[in-house]
Amino acid sequence: MGNSDRRSHSLLHLDNLPFNLHRYLVGQPRFGRYFPFIQGELPGPFPRPSCMVK
């Protein structure tokens, strides 16, 4: 029950913009044959920003 230091994590950063715009506007779901049928998203052309990988 503590508070972690979040000064190094930025949610609003320009490096996130291309990745997130692609996901929101043209991202497609990855369908499976078994329940729960939707298994995340298909990988897009933009790599995940380094500030989100930590």
Secondary structure as UniProt FT lines:
FT   TURN            7..8
FT   HELIX           14..16
FT   HELIX           17..26
FT   STRAND          29..31
FT   TURN            35..36
FT   STRAND          38..41
FT   HELIX           50..53
//
